[in-house]
Amino acid sequence: MEVVPISIAAIAALLSVVATYLAVRSRDMLAAVVFSAVQSTAYALIYYVLMAPDIVLVYIPVSVGILPAVAVLLIKKTERYES
């Protein structure tokens, strides 16, 4: 058992928890989308450490690319700040 990948996964898990908290607490919708993308990137890193590259190859474009792009387009059509 290697210590380095487990510590990387632990740091990524902590980063994902922090990013999730910040996304939920943010009143700025654009910042919440960025925090959500950071959380998704941390999850992708965890999947990579757990040796699931096929999931990573699908998860990154969808959750880090397409989902934030659609959310930003929707935010442009509504209000950016939560009242």
SULNOR-V657033 format. One line per field, one symbol per residue. psi: psi as a letter, one per 40 degrees, with the letter a starting at -180 (. if undefined). burial: 1 if it has 9 or more other C-alpha atoms within 8 Angstrom, else 0. A space follows every 10 residues. Layout:
# SULNOR-V657033
psi = ???
burial = ???
This chain:
# SULNOR-V657033
psi = hidddddddd dddddddddd ddddehehdd dddddddddd ddddddddde fgdddddddd ddddcddddd ddddddeaid hh.
burial = 0000010110 0110111011 0110010111 1111111111 1111111110 0100010011 1111111100 1100100001 000
